Amino acid sequence: MAVKARVLGGDAARDVALDATIFEAETKPHLLHEVVRAELNAARRGTRGAKTRGLVSGGRAKPWRQKGTGRARQGTTRAPQFTGGGVVFAPGMRSFDVKVNRKARRSALRGALSHHAGNGTLALLDVSAFEVPSTREAGKLVSEWGARTPLVVVAHEEDESVVKSFRNLERVLVTVPAELEVSTLVWARAVLVTETALPLVEARAGKAAAESESEGTA
C-alpha cells in the first residue's frame, strides 16, 4: 500500500500518494547515526586554543641563578608552573569533520523521511493558503493538524509568506530544501513540506539514484 500524506491548507483537505523510492525506503539506524554525527561535528567550530611555552611573552633569562639560592633551578618563567606561563599540551584549532559518502547520506535522508511518512507525522502544505503572511493562521493550521513539536517546516525559498508565517511559532524550525539535514528530521516530531518544495526535497534525497537502485534490485 502506497504511503500517503495529507495536504493541509487550501479549500479542501486531500491525501496525496508519495514517491515510494523516497518515502518508503528502509530506515537504517547505523546510517542515521553516522550522518547525524557527521552533521553535528560539522557544526562545531573548533576554534579554541591556548599558548604553549613557546608562544607566551617573557622569560628570556633565568629567573635566578642556577645555584646558591636554596630554590629549585628554573630556566624560564614561560614554564607551565609559573603564573602567566605556557599551557602543557595546549589545545589548538582543529576540524571535527567526519567524511560520509554521498550515497550513505542520501540513504539516511530517505530513511528519515520514510520514518515520518510511515508514522503519519509528515504532511504537505498548500502554499495558496498563505497568500499573505499570518502567524495566527499558521498556528491554527498546526493546531488543527495535531502535530507534536518540535515541528520542521520545509519551504521553497520563494515561499516568503509561508516562511514569515511559521518562523515565529514556538518550537517550529523553518528551513529550505537545500539546507535540510538528517539531524533536523531526527530531532523533529513532525515535518511539514510545502508542495513547491517537495520536488527539491526528493532531489536532495537522491530520487534518480534511488530509482536506479530499485530497478537494479527488481
N, C-alpha and C positions, 0 to 999 in steps of 0.2 A: 504494500500500500504506500502510495507516494506521500511524502511529508508535505503538509500544507501550512501556510502561515496566514493569520488574519490580517487584513488590510484595515487599518484604523483611519478615521477621518473620512472626509468626503460625504456624499449623500447617503450611501448605504454601506454597511459593513459587508465584506465578502472574503472568501478564502481563495488563496492563490497557491497552486502547486509549485513547489520549489525544485530547483535543479538537483537531481539525485546525486550527480557526481560531486556536488559541493556540500549539500545539506543532508546527505545520507551516507557520509563517509565513516569509516571506522575510527573511533576515538582511541588513540594510542597514548596511554599515560606517560610512558617514558619519553615520547617525543614532546608532549606538552611540558614536562619538567625541563627537558633540555632547552627548549625555545624560551620558556619563561625565565629560566636562569640567565640565558644569554641577553634577553631584553632588559632585565633588571640590572645586570652588570654593565650594559652599555649606558645606562643612565647614571652610573657612578662617574664622578669627575676625576677622581684620583689625583687631586692637586695638593694633597697635604705634603708637608716637608719640614725638615729641621736641618740645622747646620752641624756638620761634623767638626772635629777639632781643626781641620784644615781650612774651614770656612769662616770661623769666628775671628773677630779682631783681637789684637793684643797678643801678649805672650811671646814677644820676640826674644827676650832674655830670660835667664833663670831667675825665679823669684827671690832666691837667696843662694848663697854659695853651697858647694857640694857638702863640705864637712864643717864641724865645729859649732853648729847652731843648736844641736840637740833635736832637731826636727827631721822628719823624713826627707830624703832627697827628692827634689822636684825639678823637672826640666822646663815646664812651661805652664802658664796659667790657662792655656787653652785646653788643658786636660779635663776630662769629664768630672773629676772630683772637685773642681773649683767652680764657684759661682760665676756664671757667665761663660763657662767652658762649653766645649762641643758636646754633642749627644752621641753616645755609643750606638752603633748600628742604626743611624738616623734614617727614618722613613723618607722616601723621595717620591717624585712623580712617577706614576705607573699607569698602565692601561689594564682594565679588568675585562676587556673584550674576550668573548668566547665565540669561536667560529662555529657556525651552524650552516649546513648545506641548504641551498635554496629549496631543494626537493623536500627536505625534512621540515623546513619552516612552513612551507605551503601545506604539507600534510597535517601539521599541527593546527594550522589555522582552519582547515576544513574540519578537523576533528572537533575543535571548539565550537564552530558554527553548527555542526551537526548535533552536538550535545544540547545546545539551546533549542534547535529546531525540534528535536525529538522530545524534549521536555515541555514544549509549548511555551517557552519563555522568549521566543523570537517572534516579532511581528513587523509588518511593513506599514509605512505611513504614506498616505496620500497627501502630497505637498499642496494640493489645491485647497486643503482645509486651512492653510495658513498663508493667505494672500497678503496679510499684514501681520506683523509680529504681535503676539499676545501670550504673555506668560500665564495668564489666567486660563486661557483655553488649553494651553499645553498641560497645565496641572490637572485640569478637568479630564483631558483625554487619558492621562496616565492613571488617574484615579478610577475611571470607568473601565479601563483595561484590567485593573487589578494587579499591575506589575509590582514586584518587590524591588526595593532599592538595595544597593546601587544600580542605577539604570544607565546604560550606554546608548546614546543616540548617534547613529552614523548617518550623516547628511552630506549631500553634494556641496561642493564649495560655492555653487551658485544659489543654493537654497538659504539665502540670508535670513528670510523670515522665520524659517524653521530653527536656524541656529540661534537667533535672538530670542525666540520664544522659549526654548528649552534650557538655555545656558544659565539662567538664573534660578532654576529649580534646585532644591536641596538634594544632595546625593545623586545628581544627574551629571554625567560627563558627556559632552558633545565633541565628536571628532569627525574627521573626514576619512574616506576610504584609504587614501594614501598613507595615513598615519595609524590605521587600525592595527593593533598588536594582539598577539595571543594572550599576553598577560592581562590586557584590558578585558578580554572576553572571559577569562577565568575568574577575574575579580568581580565581574558583573553578575547580578542575579537575573537580569532581563536585558534584552537587546532590542532596540527599535531602529530599523533601517528604512530610509526613505526609498520610494520606488525609483527615483532617479539615481540613487547611489548604489542600488542593488547590482547592476552590471559591473560597476567598478569594484565592488566587494568580491564578486565572483572572479573577476580578472586577477585581483590580488591573491586570491586563494588558488590560482593556477587552474582555471577552468579547462583550458586547452590541454594542459598536461594531465589533468585528472581524467579527461575523456579518453586520451590516448592510452592511459594506464588501464582504464576499464575495458577498452577494446582489446588490449593485449591479453587480459586475463579471461576474456569471454571465450 
